[in-house]
Amino acid sequence: MKEQDLFLTEDRGPRPSPLADRMRPNTLDEVVGQDHLIGPGRVLRKIAESGELPSLILWGPPGSGKTTLARILATVAKVNFVEFSAVTSGIKEIKEVIRGAERQWAAQGARTVLFVDEIHRFNKAQQDAFLPHVEKGTIVLIGATTENPSFEVISALLSRSKVLILQGLGEPDIKAILLRAVARDEDLRELKVEAEDRALEFLSQQCHGDARTALNALELAVSTVKGDPQGTRRVTLADAEEAMQRKSLLYDKAGEEHYNLISAMHKSLRDSDPDAAVYWVGRMLAAGEDPLYVARRMVRFATEDIGNADPMALLVANQAREAYHFLGTPEGELALAQAAIYLALAPKSNAVYRAYGEVQRDIQRHGALPVPLVIRNAVTELMKDVGYGQGYRYAHEFPDATIDQQHLPDQLKDTTYYHPTDRGWEGKRKKEREGR
């Protein structure tokens, strides 16, 4: 498979169409990304090789290649391809397409691929209109959606279609697409376009995995740049910023500023400053940091700096991660902001962090100490004879279901690892234990 070729084609000649459309691939081998679907032995590769095209629901973020893949599959299967958007079409348009497909089927035995962009925008009645024709084989339905089809596509269509999940493109992939557009697109070559590396990196970061957005921004930037005396148009970082209507923030995800900002967020959370915490989260996201990295740091913070002072903190942080994974950018960023404010306001305790650190040190110091006989499980007569489980007392037979018996190895039997604070849920449990 050719490397880094999404939205790239061989020369097609000048066309009055957007750069993103001119850069669409013609074959699966020209597509980069989605290797889990189009790599050797993967599902779309097998479908293309078989020539038998089933109805599909393509679920993925904007600019991830849903339309492109649908067109390629229709070409490989040698069937008619009809495309329309659920935003601008209704029942009338659906009926017209179906009638055309039926005529093709009756006259030539030719099937029609009906590609419905943003199928989630069709209501139940509109989606129902496809069902009998999908069942008869008159049309092959390929629906594209950015929303979870489990909630947005009727169950009858889902049961008759294969749902495939597309992933957003990474920054290296987007940058490669832009580089090859500059190098290969006939219109850009005619304009003698050159682009600064910083400009392409900025566009790759700010498009959030959407190749179409990046290509459109590059094309806009080129249109605003004047040629030098040699006729060369040089796209700078400032031109890219103007095209995206965003400023490049000082940030290097592998360098010092990355660590400066994550430290600022962590310490703002620890010091219970919600305003600073949500600001630093916003700064990192605006600069192009991976939102899931920010979410992971908050999950870690919930265990390291809050712990059992507020056990809900871990749930909130983890659910914020899940919410972002579900919603994506920009909607999912609000869940990260909500979690940051919650974590900042939560009572703090590093008792769990300290306890586990002490446990690790004792494991290194003492090695594999034996389990006390009293809490070993005697599953054979021999084990009973040598004292396994002898003297064990069952907690539920005692008041409050608590019992004082040896659970740590002999060398550590009087060790205390967990020293709870007086704060939050942890403080309440501490008082209860001290009051027994």
C-alpha positions as CSV (number, residue, x, y, z in Angstrom):
1,M,0.0,0.0,0.0
2,K,1.4,3.4,-0.9
3,E,2.4,5.5,2.2
4,Q,0.7,8.7,3.3
5,D,-1.5,9.2,0.2
6,L,-5.0,10.1,1.5
7,F,-6.8,12.5,-0.8
8,L,-4.0,12.2,-3.4
9,T,-4.4,11.1,-7.0
10,E,-2.3,11.0,-10.2
11,D,-2.7,14.1,-12.4
12,R,-6.3,14.7,-13.4
13,G,-5.8,17.9,-15.2
14,P,-7.2,21.3,-14.2
15,R,-10.6,21.2,-12.6
16,P,-12.7,24.0,-11.2
17,S,-13.2,22.1,-7.9
18,P,-11.8,22.6,-4.4
19,L,-8.3,21.3,-3.6
20,A,-9.8,18.7,-1.2
21,D,-11.9,17.3,-4.0
22,R,-9.0,17.3,-6.5
23,M,-6.9,15.3,-4.0
24,R,-9.3,12.4,-3.5
25,P,-7.8,9.0,-4.1
26,N,-9.1,6.7,-6.7
27,T,-8.0,3.4,-5.2
28,L,-7.7,1.9,-1.7
29,D,-3.9,1.8,-2.2
30,E,-3.8,5.6,-2.4
31,V,-5.6,6.0,0.9
32,V,-3.6,6.6,4.1
33,G,-5.1,5.9,7.5
34,Q,-7.9,3.5,8.3
35,D,-5.5,0.6,8.1
36,H,-7.8,-1.3,10.4
37,L,-10.3,-1.3,7.6
38,I,-8.3,-1.3,4.4
39,G,-5.0,-3.0,5.3
40,P,-4.2,-6.5,4.0
41,G,-6.9,-9.0,5.1
42,R,-9.1,-6.2,6.6
43,V,-12.8,-5.9,6.0
44,L,-12.9,-3.2,3.3
45,R,-10.0,-4.7,1.5
46,K,-11.8,-8.1,1.4
47,I,-15.0,-6.4,0.2
48,A,-13.2,-4.6,-2.6
49,E,-11.4,-7.8,-3.6
50,S,-14.6,-9.8,-3.6
51,G,-16.5,-7.3,-5.7
52,E,-19.6,-8.0,-3.6
53,L,-20.7,-4.8,-1.9
54,P,-23.0,-5.0,1.1
55,S,-24.9,-2.1,2.7
56,L,-22.6,-0.2,5.0
57,I,-22.8,2.5,7.7
58,L,-19.5,4.4,7.9
59,W,-19.2,6.1,11.2
60,G,-16.3,8.6,11.7
61,P,-15.3,12.2,12.3
62,P,-15.4,14.8,9.5
63,G,-12.7,14.6,6.9
64,S,-11.8,11.0,7.7
65,G,-12.6,9.7,4.2
66,K,-16.1,8.3,4.4
67,T,-17.2,9.7,1.0
68,T,-13.9,8.8,-0.6
69,L,-14.2,5.2,0.6
70,A,-17.8,4.9,-0.6
71,R,-16.8,6.1,-4.1
72,I,-13.8,3.8,-4.3
73,L,-15.9,0.8,-3.3
74,A,-18.6,1.6,-5.9
75,T,-15.9,2.0,-8.6
76,V,-14.3,-1.4,-7.7
77,A,-17.8,-3.1,-7.6
78,K,-18.6,-1.5,-11.0
79,V,-22.0,-0.2,-9.9
80,N,-23.8,3.1,-10.4
81,F,-23.0,5.6,-7.7
82,V,-25.6,8.2,-6.5
83,E,-24.7,10.6,-3.8
84,F,-26.9,13.0,-1.9
85,S,-27.0,14.7,1.5
86,A,-29.6,14.2,4.2
87,V,-29.2,18.0,4.9
88,T,-30.7,19.0,1.6
89,S,-32.8,16.0,0.5
90,G,-36.1,14.5,1.6
91,I,-38.6,11.8,0.8
92,K,-39.2,13.2,-2.7
93,E,-35.5,13.0,-3.6
94,I,-35.3,9.5,-2.1
95,K,-38.2,8.3,-4.3
96,E,-36.6,9.8,-7.4
97,V,-33.4,8.0,-6.7
98,I,-35.1,4.7,-6.0
99,R,-37.1,4.9,-9.3
100,G,-33.9,5.5,-11.2
101,A,-32.2,2.6,-9.5
102,E,-35.2,0.4,-10.3
103,R,-35.0,1.3,-14.0
104,Q,-31.2,0.5,-14.1
105,W,-31.9,-2.8,-12.4
106,A,-34.8,-3.7,-14.8
107,A,-33.0,-2.6,-18.0
108,Q,-29.4,-3.7,-17.3
109,G,-29.4,-5.7,-14.1
110,A,-27.1,-3.0,-12.7
111,R,-27.2,-2.3,-9.1
112,T,-26.9,1.3,-7.6
113,V,-24.9,2.4,-4.6
114,L,-26.9,5.1,-2.8
115,F,-24.5,7.1,-0.7
116,V,-26.3,9.2,2.0
117,D,-24.1,11.7,3.7
118,E,-25.1,12.6,7.2
119,I,-27.7,9.9,7.3
120,H,-28.3,10.6,11.0
121,R,-30.2,13.7,9.9
122,F,-33.0,11.7,8.3
123,N,-35.9,11.0,10.6
124,K,-37.4,7.5,11.1
125,A,-39.9,7.7,8.3
126,Q,-37.2,8.8,5.8
127,Q,-34.9,6.0,6.9
128,D,-37.8,3.5,6.7
129,A,-38.2,4.4,3.0
130,F,-34.9,2.7,2.2
131,L,-35.7,-0.6,3.8
132,P,-37.7,-2.5,1.1
133,H,-35.2,-1.5,-1.6
134,V,-32.2,-2.6,0.5
135,E,-33.9,-5.9,1.1
136,K,-34.7,-6.5,-2.6
137,G,-31.2,-5.6,-3.6
138,T,-32.3,-2.7,-5.8
139,I,-29.9,-0.4,-4.0
140,V,-26.8,-0.9,-1.9
141,L,-27.1,1.7,0.9
142,I,-23.9,3.4,2.2
143,G,-24.7,5.8,5.0
144,A,-22.1,8.2,6.4
145,T,-22.5,9.7,9.9
146,T,-20.5,11.5,12.5
147,E,-22.9,10.4,15.2
148,N,-23.2,7.1,17.0
149,P,-25.4,5.0,14.6
150,S,-26.7,3.0,17.6
151,F,-28.7,6.1,18.5
152,E,-29.2,7.8,15.1
153,V,-29.9,5.0,12.7
154,I,-33.1,2.9,12.9
155,S,-32.5,-0.7,14.1
156,A,-34.0,-2.2,10.9
157,L,-31.3,-0.5,8.8
158,L,-28.5,-1.4,11.3
159,S,-29.5,-5.0,11.2
160,R,-29.2,-5.0,7.4
161,S,-25.9,-3.1,7.2
162,K,-22.4,-3.5,8.4
163,V,-21.2,-0.7,10.7
164,L,-17.6,0.3,10.1
165,I,-15.8,2.8,12.4
166,L,-13.3,5.3,10.8
167,Q,-10.7,7.0,12.9
168,G,-9.6,10.7,12.7
169,L,-6.3,11.2,10.9
170,G,-3.1,11.9,12.8
171,E,-1.1,15.1,12.4
172,P,1.7,13.3,10.5
173,D,-0.8,12.0,8.0
174,I,-2.4,15.5,7.5
175,K,1.0,17.1,7.0
176,A,1.9,14.5,4.4
177,I,-1.3,15.2,2.6
178,L,-0.5,18.9,2.5
179,L,3.0,18.3,1.4
180,R,1.9,16.1,-1.5
181,A,-0.8,18.5,-2.5
182,V,1.8,21.2,-2.9
183,A,4.0,18.8,-4.8
184,R,1.4,17.2,-7.0
185,D,-1.7,19.3,-7.5
186,E,-1.4,20.8,-11.0
187,D,-3.0,24.1,-10.0
188,L,-0.7,24.6,-7.0
189,R,2.3,23.7,-9.1
190,E,1.3,26.2,-11.8
191,L,1.2,28.9,-9.1
192,K,4.7,27.8,-7.9
193,V,3.4,27.3,-4.3
194,E,5.9,26.7,-1.5
195,A,4.9,26.3,2.1
196,E,6.9,26.8,5.3
197,D,7.2,23.7,7.5
198,R,5.8,25.6,10.4
199,A,2.7,26.6,8.4
200,L,2.0,23.0,7.4
201,E,2.5,21.8,11.0
202,F,0.1,24.5,12.2
203,L,-2.6,23.5,9.7
204,S,-2.1,19.8,10.6
205,Q,-2.6,20.6,14.3
206,Q,-5.5,22.9,14.0
207,C,-7.7,20.8,11.6
208,H,-8.3,18.2,14.4
209,G,-7.9,15.2,12.1
210,D,-10.0,16.7,9.3
211,A,-8.0,16.5,6.0
212,R,-10.7,18.5,4.2
213,T,-10.4,21.4,6.6
214,A,-6.6,21.4,6.3
215,L,-6.7,21.3,2.4
216,N,-9.3,24.0,2.3
217,A,-7.2,26.2,4.6
218,L,-4.1,25.7,2.5
219,E,-6.0,26.6,-0.6
220,L,-7.4,29.8,1.0
221,A,-3.9,30.7,2.2
222,V,-2.5,30.3,-1.3
223,S,-5.2,32.5,-2.7
224,T,-4.3,35.4,-0.4
225,V,-0.5,35.2,-1.0
226,K,1.1,37.3,-3.7
227,G,3.9,35.9,-5.8
228,D,7.4,37.2,-5.5
229,P,9.4,38.6,-8.5
230,Q,10.0,35.0,-9.7
231,G,6.3,34.2,-9.4
232,T,6.6,31.9,-6.4
233,R,3.9,32.0,-3.7
234,R,5.3,31.2,-0.3
235,V,2.8,30.3,2.4
236,T,4.1,31.3,5.9
237,L,2.9,30.6,9.4
238,A,1.1,34.0,9.4
239,D,-0.7,33.1,6.2
240,A,-1.8,29.7,7.7
241,E,-3.0,31.5,10.9
242,E,-5.0,33.9,8.8
243,A,-6.6,31.2,6.8
244,M,-7.6,29.2,9.9
245,Q,-8.5,32.4,11.8
246,R,-6.4,31.1,14.8
247,K,-3.1,32.1,16.2
248,S,-0.2,29.6,16.7
249,L,0.4,29.3,20.4
250,L,3.8,28.6,21.8
251,Y,3.7,24.9,22.3
252,D,6.0,21.9,21.5
253,K,4.3,18.7,22.4
254,A,7.7,17.0,22.8
255,G,9.5,20.0,24.4
256,E,9.7,22.2,27.4
257,E,6.5,24.1,26.9
258,H,4.5,20.8,26.9
259,Y,5.8,20.0,30.3
260,N,5.4,23.6,31.5
261,L,1.7,23.6,30.7
262,I,0.9,20.2,32.0
263,S,2.7,21.1,35.3
264,A,0.7,24.3,35.5
265,M,-2.6,22.3,35.1
266,H,-1.5,19.7,37.6
267,K,-0.5,22.2,40.3
268,S,-3.6,24.4,39.7
269,L,-5.7,21.3,40.3
270,R,-3.7,20.4,43.4
271,D,-3.9,23.9,44.8
272,S,-7.7,23.9,44.3
273,D,-7.8,26.8,41.8
274,P,-10.6,26.0,39.4
275,D,-10.0,29.1,37.3
276,A,-6.4,28.4,36.6
277,A,-7.1,24.7,36.1
278,V,-9.7,25.2,33.4
279,Y,-7.5,28.0,31.8
280,W,-4.5,25.6,31.4
281,V,-6.7,22.9,30.0
282,G,-8.0,25.4,27.5
283,R,-4.5,26.5,26.6
284,M,-3.3,23.0,25.9
285,L,-6.3,22.1,23.8
286,A,-6.1,25.4,21.8
287,A,-2.4,24.7,21.1
288,G,-3.2,21.3,19.6
289,E,-2.5,18.9,22.5
290,D,-4.2,15.5,22.3
291,P,-7.3,15.9,24.4
292,L,-7.1,12.3,25.5
293,Y,-3.6,13.0,26.9
294,V,-5.2,15.8,29.0
295,A,-7.9,13.4,30.1
296,R,-5.3,10.7,31.1
297,R,-3.5,13.3,33.2
298,M,-6.7,14.2,35.0
299,V,-7.5,10.5,35.7
300,R,-4.0,10.1,37.2
301,F,-4.5,13.3,39.3
302,A,-7.8,11.9,40.6
303,T,-6.0,8.9,42.1
304,E,-2.7,10.6,43.1
305,D,-4.0,13.9,44.7
306,I,-7.6,13.3,45.6
307,G,-7.8,9.6,46.2
308,N,-10.4,8.6,48.8
309,A,-11.0,12.2,50.0
310,D,-13.6,12.1,47.1
311,P,-13.9,8.7,45.4
312,M,-16.2,10.3,42.8
313,A,-13.3,12.2,41.4
314,L,-11.9,9.1,39.6
315,L,-15.3,8.4,38.1
316,V,-15.7,12.0,36.9
317,A,-12.3,12.1,35.3
318,N,-12.8,8.7,33.6
319,Q,-16.2,9.7,32.4
320,A,-14.8,12.9,31.0
321,R,-12.4,10.8,29.0
322,E,-15.2,8.6,27.7
323,A,-17.3,11.7,26.9
324,Y,-14.5,13.2,24.8
325,H,-13.9,9.8,23.1
326,F,-17.7,9.7,22.3
327,L,-18.2,13.4,21.2
328,G,-14.8,14.4,19.9
329,T,-13.8,18.1,19.3
330,P,-15.1,20.6,20.0
331,E,-18.1,19.3,22.0
332,G,-16.1,16.8,24.1
333,E,-13.7,19.5,25.3
334,L,-16.5,20.8,27.5
335,A,-16.4,17.5,29.4
336,L,-12.7,18.0,30.1
337,A,-13.3,21.5,31.3
338,Q,-16.1,20.2,33.6
339,A,-13.8,17.5,35.0
340,A,-11.0,20.0,35.6
341,I,-13.2,22.3,37.7
342,Y,-14.6,19.3,39.7
343,L,-11.1,18.0,40.4
344,A,-9.9,21.5,41.5
345,L,-12.8,21.9,43.9
346,A,-12.6,18.3,45.3
347,P,-11.0,17.7,48.8
348,K,-7.4,16.6,48.4
349,S,-5.6,13.6,49.8
350,N,-2.4,11.8,48.7
351,A,-2.8,9.0,51.3
352,V,-3.5,6.3,48.6
353,Y,-0.4,7.5,46.6
354,R,1.8,7.4,49.7
355,A,0.5,4.1,50.9
356,Y,1.1,2.4,47.6
357,G,4.6,3.9,47.4
358,E,5.4,2.4,50.8
359,V,4.0,-1.0,49.7
360,Q,6.3,-0.9,46.6
361,R,9.3,-0.1,48.7
362,D,8.6,-3.0,51.1
363,I,8.1,-5.4,48.2
364,Q,11.5,-4.4,46.9
365,R,13.1,-4.7,50.4
366,H,11.6,-8.0,51.5
367,G,10.7,-9.8,48.3
368,A,8.0,-12.4,48.2
369,L,7.0,-12.8,51.9
370,P,4.7,-15.8,52.7
371,V,0.9,-15.4,53.2
372,P,0.0,-15.9,56.9
373,L,-1.4,-19.4,57.5
374,V,-4.6,-18.1,59.1
375,I,-5.8,-16.5,55.9
376,R,-4.7,-19.2,53.5
377,N,-7.4,-21.2,51.8
378,A,-7.2,-24.9,52.8
379,V,-8.4,-26.7,49.7
380,T,-6.9,-30.1,50.5
381,E,-6.7,-32.3,53.6
382,L,-2.9,-31.9,53.6
383,M,-3.3,-28.1,53.7
384,K,-5.6,-28.4,56.7
385,D,-3.1,-30.7,58.5
386,V,-0.3,-28.2,58.2
387,G,-2.4,-25.3,59.5
388,Y,-3.9,-23.6,56.5
389,G,-6.8,-21.4,57.6
390,Q,-6.5,-22.6,61.2
391,G,-8.1,-20.0,63.6
392,Y,-9.6,-18.0,60.8
393,R,-12.6,-15.9,61.9
394,Y,-15.4,-15.0,59.4
395,A,-16.0,-11.2,59.5
396,H,-19.7,-11.4,58.8
397,E,-20.2,-13.2,62.1
398,F,-19.0,-10.2,64.1
399,P,-20.4,-6.8,64.8
400,D,-20.0,-4.3,61.9
401,A,-18.5,-7.2,59.8
402,T,-15.0,-6.2,61.0
403,I,-12.4,-8.4,62.6
404,D,-8.9,-7.9,63.9
405,Q,-6.7,-10.8,62.7
406,Q,-3.3,-11.0,60.9
407,H,-3.4,-10.3,57.2
408,L,0.1,-9.1,56.5
409,P,3.2,-11.3,56.5
410,D,4.9,-11.8,59.8
411,Q,7.7,-9.3,59.0
412,L,5.2,-6.6,58.3
413,K,2.3,-7.5,60.6
414,D,2.4,-4.2,62.5
415,T,2.9,-2.0,59.5
416,T,0.5,0.8,58.6
417,Y,0.6,2.0,55.0
418,Y,-2.6,3.9,54.7
419,H,-2.8,7.1,56.8
420,P,-6.1,8.8,55.9
421,T,-6.5,12.5,56.1
422,D,-9.3,14.3,57.9
423,R,-10.7,15.6,54.5
424,G,-13.8,14.6,52.6
425,W,-15.1,11.0,52.4
426,E,-11.8,9.8,53.7
427,G,-12.1,11.9,56.8
428,K,-15.6,10.5,57.5
429,R,-14.4,7.0,57.2
430,K,-11.4,7.7,59.5
431,K,-13.7,9.0,62.2
432,E,-15.9,6.0,61.9
433,R,-13.0,3.6,62.3
434,E,-11.5,5.6,65.3
435,G,-14.9,5.6,67.0
436,R,-15.2,1.7,67.1
